[in-house]
Amino acid sequence: MNEVVGRDDLLLVTLDTLRFDVACELAAAGRIPHLARHLPAGGWEERHAPGSFTYASHQAIFAGFLPTPAAQGPHPRLFAARFGGSESTAAGTFVYDTPDLVSGLAAAGYRTVCVGGVGFFNRRGALGSVLPGLFQESHWEPEFGVASPVSFEAQVARAERVVAGLAPERRLFLFVNVSALHQPNWFHLPGATQDAGDTRATHAAALAYVDRHIGRLFAVASSRRRCFAIVCSDHGTAYGDDGWHGHRLAHPSVWTVPYAHFFLEHGTAP
């Protein structure tokens, strides 16, 4: 990452609440072709979330603790604050001297931009201002939120406008928190009803919806130069698994998440 940082633009996408099993099933079924074309040969990597809900997980991610490979470590990290005794800081780790990755990248010359999704990014109160407040520039509109059937395409449109207004020579760290997977998501499945509520099937339909638009995000992120992209979930959610529903709880459906990182070459097509 010491070669990447300062040379390439950076994109971090958290597919909020996405389950690992659903992500793998849709990739195998050919239902997420735009994401699948960038996944490694083995598909999504299985990892463990650093938190069981959005706020906790993103606090860890922004401190450099991305979801951890689901095998015994230590696992070298891509990013880390300088910290004596860290066993996951390796020669290739980008080490920064600020408290969080976002300000570390800003110190390295990046324009840091957040396009928020779920309520922890809405700036409507003190708590909803903490995470977006890490960034030099943050965006949130009700249309980006969990109740919007067009949330992700609206987020992508905002990212396109942000990139269009950025000086070509300025490096960019773009973060997008995708809210579409989070409940409520029933409206992404044709024929589903609000009364019937969210299900594993509507969760899958929401991921398919995101895939239909994510090519535009990859295209704009790589429109100025090569971009290093990280796409992952911050946590999963339970739909009746072993009697559990929701998240902010300790269950494999919550702590097991999909992860991938890859380069988007300059001029990647949508």
TORVEXGU-487402 format. One record per residue (C-alpha): residue number from 1; chain; x, y, z. Coordinates in steps of 0.001 Angstrom, whole numbers, plus 500000, padded with zeros to 6 digits. Layout:
N
<node num="NUM" cadena="A" px="X" py="Y" pz="Z"/>
...
This chain:
270
<node num="1" cadena="A" px="500000" py="500000" pz="500000"/>
<node num="2" cadena="A" px="502979" py="502310" pz="500331"/>
<node num="3" cadena="A" px="503237" py="502200" pz="496525"/>
<node num="4" cadena="A" px="499499" py="502646" pz="496007"/>
<node num="5" cadena="A" px="498925" py="505556" pz="498390"/>
<node num="6" cadena="A" px="500014" py="508759" pz="496698"/>
<node num="7" cadena="A" px="499867" py="507215" pz="493238"/>
<node num="8" cadena="A" px="496313" py="505907" pz="492792"/>
<node num="9" cadena="A" px="492869" py="507105" pz="493771"/>
<node num="10" cadena="A" px="491148" py="505055" pz="496481"/>
<node num="11" cadena="A" px="487573" py="503797" pz="496730"/>
<node num="12" cadena="A" px="486018" py="502166" pz="499797"/>
<node num="13" cadena="A" px="482495" py="500792" pz="499441"/>
<node num="14" cadena="A" px="480691" py="499269" pz="502406"/>
<node num="15" cadena="A" px="477661" py="497257" pz="501346"/>
<node num="16" cadena="A" px="475922" py="497867" pz="504622"/>
<node num="17" cadena="A" px="474399" py="494740" pz="506219"/>
<node num="18" cadena="A" px="475270" py="492376" pz="503332"/>
<node num="19" cadena="A" px="475422" py="488714" pz="504332"/>
<node num="20" cadena="A" px="478329" py="486580" pz="503118"/>
<node num="21" cadena="A" px="476156" py="483640" pz="502070"/>
<node num="22" cadena="A" px="473797" py="485798" pz="500024"/>
<node num="23" cadena="A" px="476719" py="487557" pz="498315"/>
<node num="24" cadena="A" px="478238" py="484189" pz="497351"/>
<node num="25" cadena="A" px="474942" py="482741" pz="496140"/>
<node num="26" cadena="A" px="474254" py="485670" pz="493851"/>
<node num="27" cadena="A" px="477765" py="485606" pz="492436"/>
<node num="28" cadena="A" px="477473" py="481867" pz="491696"/>
<node num="29" cadena="A" px="474065" py="482364" pz="490080"/>
<node num="30" cadena="A" px="475305" py="485144" pz="487799"/>
<node num="31" cadena="A" px="473029" py="487730" pz="489405"/>
<node num="32" cadena="A" px="475745" py="490294" pz="490204"/>
<node num="33" cadena="A" px="477786" py="490401" pz="486972"/>
<node num="34" cadena="A" px="479252" py="493882" pz="487505"/>
<node num="35" cadena="A" px="480658" py="492982" pz="490906"/>
<node num="36" cadena="A" px="481636" py="489455" pz="489884"/>
<node num="37" cadena="A" px="483857" py="490629" pz="487046"/>
<node num="38" cadena="A" px="486179" py="492190" pz="489631"/>
<node num="39" cadena="A" px="486181" py="489368" pz="492173"/>
<node num="40" cadena="A" px="489141" py="486970" pz="492359"/>
<node num="41" cadena="A" px="488807" py="483494" pz="490866"/>
<node num="42" cadena="A" px="487557" py="482090" pz="494149"/>
<node num="43" cadena="A" px="484845" py="484715" pz="494462"/>
<node num="44" cadena="A" px="484169" py="486721" pz="497598"/>
<node num="45" cadena="A" px="486657" py="486312" pz="500403"/>
<node num="46" cadena="A" px="485137" py="485208" pz="503704"/>
<node num="47" cadena="A" px="486034" py="487585" pz="506513"/>
<node num="48" cadena="A" px="484941" py="488479" pz="510021"/>
<node num="49" cadena="A" px="483413" py="491894" pz="510660"/>
<node num="50" cadena="A" px="485119" py="494161" pz="513200"/>
<node num="51" cadena="A" px="481717" py="495072" pz="514659"/>
<node num="52" cadena="A" px="478146" py="493788" pz="514737"/>
<node num="53" cadena="A" px="476489" py="497026" pz="513596"/>
<node num="54" cadena="A" px="477305" py="500004" pz="511421"/>
<node num="55" cadena="A" px="478700" py="502485" pz="513930"/>
<node num="56" cadena="A" px="481054" py="500075" pz="515690"/>
<node num="57" cadena="A" px="482245" py="498453" pz="512487"/>
<node num="58" cadena="A" px="482960" py="501733" pz="510687"/>
<node num="59" cadena="A" px="484824" py="503155" pz="513676"/>
<node num="60" cadena="A" px="487119" py="500132" pz="513379"/>
<node num="61" cadena="A" px="487356" py="500292" pz="509581"/>
<node num="62" cadena="A" px="488293" py="503969" pz="509677"/>
<node num="63" cadena="A" px="490986" py="503080" pz="512225"/>
<node num="64" cadena="A" px="492476" py="500681" pz="509655"/>
<node num="65" cadena="A" px="490810" py="497498" pz="510905"/>
<node num="66" cadena="A" px="489094" py="496178" pz="507790"/>
<node num="67" cadena="A" px="487187" py="492891" pz="508113"/>
<node num="68" cadena="A" px="489629" py="490168" pz="509166"/>
<node num="69" cadena="A" px="490304" py="487020" pz="507060"/>
<node num="70" cadena="A" px="488375" py="484080" pz="508514"/>
<node num="71" cadena="A" px="491488" py="482110" pz="509492"/>
<node num="72" cadena="A" px="494034" py="482261" pz="512264"/>
<node num="73" cadena="A" px="496297" py="485323" pz="511995"/>
<node num="74" cadena="A" px="498007" py="487591" pz="512462"/>
<node num="75" cadena="A" px="497012" py="489041" pz="509102"/>
<node num="76" cadena="A" px="499001" py="492006" pz="507724"/>
<node num="77" cadena="A" px="496757" py="495036" pz="507316"/>
<node num="78" cadena="A" px="496606" py="497407" pz="504374"/>
<node num="79" cadena="A" px="496404" py="500489" pz="506620"/>
<node num="80" cadena="A" px="497381" py="501113" pz="510223"/>
<node num="81" cadena="A" px="497956" py="503978" pz="512608"/>
<node num="82" cadena="A" px="501467" py="503976" pz="514044"/>
<node num="83" cadena="A" px="501118" py="501871" pz="517186"/>
<node num="84" cadena="A" px="503869" py="500208" pz="519148"/>
<node num="85" cadena="A" px="503608" py="496436" pz="519292"/>
<node num="86" cadena="A" px="501068" py="496047" pz="516484"/>
<node num="87" cadena="A" px="501347" py="492494" pz="515154"/>
<node num="88" cadena="A" px="499319" py="493235" pz="512016"/>
<node num="89" cadena="A" px="501451" py="496134" pz="510767"/>
<node num="90" cadena="A" px="503797" py="494801" pz="508083"/>
<node num="91" cadena="A" px="506325" py="496183" pz="505606"/>
<node num="92" cadena="A" px="503604" py="496781" pz="502998"/>
<node num="93" cadena="A" px="501197" py="498487" pz="505391"/>
<node num="94" cadena="A" px="500530" py="502185" pz="504857"/>
<node num="95" cadena="A" px="501252" py="503616" pz="508295"/>
<node num="96" cadena="A" px="499918" py="507028" pz="509289"/>
<node num="97" cadena="A" px="500494" py="509256" pz="512304"/>
<node num="98" cadena="A" px="496920" py="510448" pz="512771"/>
<node num="99" cadena="A" px="494162" py="508734" pz="514779"/>
<node num="100" cadena="A" px="492269" py="507428" pz="511751"/>
<node num="101" cadena="A" px="492758" py="506399" pz="508141"/>
<node num="102" cadena="A" px="490702" py="509254" pz="506731"/>
<node num="103" cadena="A" px="492859" py="511991" pz="508255"/>
<node num="104" cadena="A" px="495953" py="509927" pz="507465"/>
<node num="105" cadena="A" px="495052" py="509981" pz="503781"/>
<node num="106" cadena="A" px="494226" py="513688" pz="503975"/>
<node num="107" cadena="A" px="497712" py="514273" pz="505373"/>
<node num="108" cadena="A" px="499071" py="512344" pz="502379"/>
<node num="109" cadena="A" px="497366" py="514809" pz="500018"/>
<node num="110" cadena="A" px="494045" py="513096" pz="499354"/>
<node num="111" cadena="A" px="490683" py="514810" pz="499096"/>
<node num="112" cadena="A" px="488509" py="512727" pz="501431"/>
<node num="113" cadena="A" px="484846" py="512444" pz="500479"/>
<node num="114" cadena="A" px="482002" py="510545" pz="502151"/>
<node num="115" cadena="A" px="478736" py="509712" pz="500418"/>
<node num="116" cadena="A" px="476652" py="508458" pz="503316"/>
<node num="117" cadena="A" px="473772" py="506032" pz="503408"/>
<node num="118" cadena="A" px="472382" py="504740" pz="506705"/>
<node num="119" cadena="A" px="471447" py="507009" pz="509591"/>
<node num="120" cadena="A" px="474911" py="507075" pz="511167"/>
<node num="121" cadena="A" px="475959" py="509269" pz="508214"/>
<node num="122" cadena="A" px="472991" py="511630" pz="508016"/>
<node num="123" cadena="A" px="474395" py="514544" pz="510110"/>
<node num="124" cadena="A" px="470921" py="515066" pz="511593"/>
<node num="125" cadena="A" px="472285" py="514894" pz="515121"/>
<node num="126" cadena="A" px="475516" py="514602" pz="517059"/>
<node num="127" cadena="A" px="475800" py="510830" pz="516639"/>
<node num="128" cadena="A" px="475055" py="510971" pz="512921"/>
<node num="129" cadena="A" px="477832" py="513544" pz="512508"/>
<node num="130" cadena="A" px="480725" py="511556" pz="514010"/>
<node num="131" cadena="A" px="481599" py="509323" pz="511051"/>
<node num="132" cadena="A" px="481008" py="511838" pz="508231"/>
<node num="133" cadena="A" px="482861" py="514420" pz="510349"/>
<node num="134" cadena="A" px="486090" py="512518" pz="509716"/>
<node num="135" cadena="A" px="485977" py="513592" pz="506066"/>
<node num="136" cadena="A" px="486850" py="516892" pz="504416"/>
<node num="137" cadena="A" px="483607" py="516664" pz="502436"/>
<node num="138" cadena="A" px="480492" py="514651" pz="503217"/>
<node num="139" cadena="A" px="477145" py="514206" pz="501506"/>
<node num="140" cadena="A" px="473813" py="512823" pz="502666"/>
<node num="141" cadena="A" px="470264" py="513295" pz="501456"/>
<node num="142" cadena="A" px="467056" py="511461" pz="502389"/>
<node num="143" cadena="A" px="467184" py="509925" pz="498917"/>
<node num="144" cadena="A" px="470430" py="508137" pz="499956"/>
<node num="145" cadena="A" px="468827" py="506574" pz="503030"/>
<node num="146" cadena="A" px="467437" py="503160" pz="503885"/>
<node num="147" cadena="A" px="463827" py="504037" pz="503022"/>
<node num="148" cadena="A" px="464619" py="505145" pz="499471"/>
<node num="149" cadena="A" px="464034" py="502622" pz="496639"/>
<node num="150" cadena="A" px="466542" py="504568" pz="494497"/>
<node num="151" cadena="A" px="469174" py="505108" pz="497183"/>
<node num="152" cadena="A" px="472198" py="503680" pz="495420"/>
<node num="153" cadena="A" px="471655" py="505258" pz="492026"/>
<node num="154" cadena="A" px="471222" py="508596" pz="493818"/>
<node num="155" cadena="A" px="474490" py="508022" pz="495685"/>
<node num="156" cadena="A" px="476299" py="507181" pz="492464"/>
<node num="157" cadena="A" px="474967" py="510336" pz="490809"/>
<node num="158" cadena="A" px="476340" py="512399" pz="493706"/>
<node num="159" cadena="A" px="479729" py="510670" pz="493433"/>
<node num="160" cadena="A" px="479806" py="511509" pz="489728"/>
<node num="161" cadena="A" px="479223" py="515186" pz="490490"/>
<node num="162" cadena="A" px="481894" py="515183" pz="493205"/>
<node num="163" cadena="A" px="484523" py="513701" pz="490907"/>
<node num="164" cadena="A" px="483594" py="516063" pz="488078"/>
<node num="165" cadena="A" px="484344" py="519043" pz="490341"/>
<node num="166" cadena="A" px="487706" py="517779" pz="491613"/>
<node num="167" cadena="A" px="490970" py="519151" pz="490260"/>
<node num="168" cadena="A" px="492514" py="516467" pz="488004"/>
<node num="169" cadena="A" px="495814" py="516419" pz="489868"/>
<node num="170" cadena="A" px="494222" py="515947" pz="493309"/>
<node num="171" cadena="A" px="494171" py="512395" pz="494615"/>
<node num="172" cadena="A" px="490779" py="511183" pz="495868"/>
<node num="173" cadena="A" px="489679" py="508906" pz="498684"/>
<node num="174" cadena="A" px="485997" py="508242" pz="498030"/>
<node num="175" cadena="A" px="483917" py="506367" pz="500593"/>
<node num="176" cadena="A" px="480371" py="505203" pz="499869"/>
<node num="177" cadena="A" px="478157" py="503587" pz="502491"/>
<node num="178" cadena="A" px="475514" py="501693" pz="500519"/>
<node num="179" cadena="A" px="472215" py="501629" pz="502407"/>
<node num="180" cadena="A" px="470120" py="499542" pz="499995"/>
<node num="181" cadena="A" px="470781" py="496176" pz="501686"/>
<node num="182" cadena="A" px="469739" py="497459" pz="505098"/>
<node num="183" cadena="A" px="466172" py="496977" pz="506160"/>
<node num="184" cadena="A" px="463698" py="497987" pz="504882"/>
<node num="185" cadena="A" px="464593" py="496321" pz="501604"/>
<node num="186" cadena="A" px="461315" py="494605" pz="500654"/>
<node num="187" cadena="A" px="460648" py="497123" pz="497872"/>
<node num="188" cadena="A" px="463567" py="495783" pz="495802"/>
<node num="189" cadena="A" px="461763" py="492482" pz="495122"/>
<node num="190" cadena="A" px="458868" py="492667" pz="492657"/>
<node num="191" cadena="A" px="455694" py="491414" pz="494296"/>
<node num="192" cadena="A" px="456944" py="491798" pz="497863"/>
<node num="193" cadena="A" px="454860" py="493864" pz="500259"/>
<node num="194" cadena="A" px="455564" py="496033" pz="503254"/>
<node num="195" cadena="A" px="453202" py="493914" pz="505345"/>
<node num="196" cadena="A" px="455191" py="490766" pz="504539"/>
<node num="197" cadena="A" px="458366" py="492607" pz="505445"/>
<node num="198" cadena="A" px="461999" py="491933" pz="504652"/>
<node num="199" cadena="A" px="463328" py="488456" pz="503935"/>
<node num="200" cadena="A" px="466506" py="486832" pz="502769"/>
<node num="201" cadena="A" px="465033" py="487017" pz="499245"/>
<node num="202" cadena="A" px="464432" py="490769" pz="499423"/>
<node num="203" cadena="A" px="467965" py="491184" pz="500805"/>
<node num="204" cadena="A" px="469254" py="489345" pz="497728"/>
<node num="205" cadena="A" px="467117" py="491479" pz="495436"/>
<node num="206" cadena="A" px="468636" py="494591" pz="497008"/>
<node num="207" cadena="A" px="472134" py="493335" pz="496191"/>
<node num="208" cadena="A" px="471079" py="492689" pz="492590"/>
<node num="209" cadena="A" px="469759" py="496266" pz="492475"/>
<node num="210" cadena="A" px="473098" py="497610" pz="493719"/>
<node num="211" cadena="A" px="474948" py="495577" pz="491103"/>
<node num="212" cadena="A" px="472929" py="497166" pz="488311"/>
<node num="213" cadena="A" px="474413" py="500560" pz="489190"/>
<node num="214" cadena="A" px="477825" py="499813" pz="490685"/>
<node num="215" cadena="A" px="479500" py="499771" pz="487281"/>
<node num="216" cadena="A" px="478892" py="503530" pz="487087"/>
<node num="217" cadena="A" px="480582" py="503991" pz="490444"/>
<node num="218" cadena="A" px="483602" py="501952" pz="489362"/>
<node num="219" cadena="A" px="483769" py="503931" pz="486126"/>
<node num="220" cadena="A" px="483766" py="507336" pz="487806"/>
<node num="221" cadena="A" px="486234" py="506203" pz="490484"/>
<node num="222" cadena="A" px="488711" py="505218" pz="487764"/>
<node num="223" cadena="A" px="487934" py="508089" pz="485399"/>
<node num="224" cadena="A" px="491020" py="510144" pz="486341"/>
<node num="225" cadena="A" px="493638" py="507456" pz="487029"/>
<node num="226" cadena="A" px="493921" py="503915" pz="488301"/>
<node num="227" cadena="A" px="491918" py="503310" pz="491458"/>
<node num="228" cadena="A" px="492430" py="500814" pz="494258"/>
<node num="229" cadena="A" px="488985" py="499636" pz="495393"/>
<node num="230" cadena="A" px="487850" py="497847" pz="498530"/>
<node num="231" cadena="A" px="484310" py="496454" pz="498543"/>
<node num="232" cadena="A" px="483044" py="494745" pz="501675"/>
<node num="233" cadena="A" px="480223" py="494464" pz="504145"/>
<node num="234" cadena="A" px="480459" py="496029" pz="507576"/>
<node num="235" cadena="A" px="478295" py="493298" pz="509142"/>
<node num="236" cadena="A" px="475553" py="490897" pz="508133"/>
<node num="237" cadena="A" px="472056" py="490443" pz="509489"/>
<node num="238" cadena="A" px="469849" py="487560" pz="510590"/>
<node num="239" cadena="A" px="466562" py="486613" pz="508976"/>
<node num="240" cadena="A" px="465373" py="484035" pz="511466"/>
<node num="241" cadena="A" px="468672" py="482135" pz="511571"/>
<node num="242" cadena="A" px="468528" py="479947" pz="514696"/>
<node num="243" cadena="A" px="465672" py="482148" pz="515837"/>
<node num="244" cadena="A" px="467648" py="485392" pz="515541"/>
<node num="245" cadena="A" px="466559" py="488499" pz="513656"/>
<node num="246" cadena="A" px="468518" py="491674" pz="512857"/>
<node num="247" cadena="A" px="472063" py="492529" pz="513905"/>
<node num="248" cadena="A" px="474000" py="494043" pz="516830"/>
<node num="249" cadena="A" px="474183" py="490473" pz="518042"/>
<node num="250" cadena="A" px="476739" py="487644" pz="517914"/>
<node num="251" cadena="A" px="475704" py="485163" pz="515233"/>
<node num="252" cadena="A" px="477563" py="483839" pz="512135"/>
<node num="253" cadena="A" px="475031" py="485558" pz="509850"/>
<node num="254" cadena="A" px="476144" py="488866" pz="511387"/>
<node num="255" cadena="A" px="479891" py="488492" pz="511854"/>
<node num="256" cadena="A" px="480630" py="486629" pz="508561"/>
<node num="257" cadena="A" px="480978" py="489122" pz="505714"/>
<node num="258" cadena="A" px="482118" py="489269" pz="502064"/>
<node num="259" cadena="A" px="485271" py="491169" pz="501145"/>
<node num="260" cadena="A" px="487236" py="491961" pz="497984"/>
<node num="261" cadena="A" px="489902" py="494426" pz="496929"/>
<node num="262" cadena="A" px="491151" py="495025" pz="493414"/>
<node num="263" cadena="A" px="492487" py="497634" pz="491013"/>
<node num="264" cadena="A" px="490192" py="499500" pz="488659"/>
<node num="265" cadena="A" px="492329" py="500432" pz="485705"/>
<node num="266" cadena="A" px="492039" py="503971" pz="484371"/>
<node num="267" cadena="A" px="488969" py="504194" pz="482170"/>
<node num="268" cadena="A" px="487168" py="501128" pz="483502"/>
<node num="269" cadena="A" px="483917" py="500744" pz="481573"/>
<node num="270" cadena="A" px="480582" py="500791" pz="483453"/>
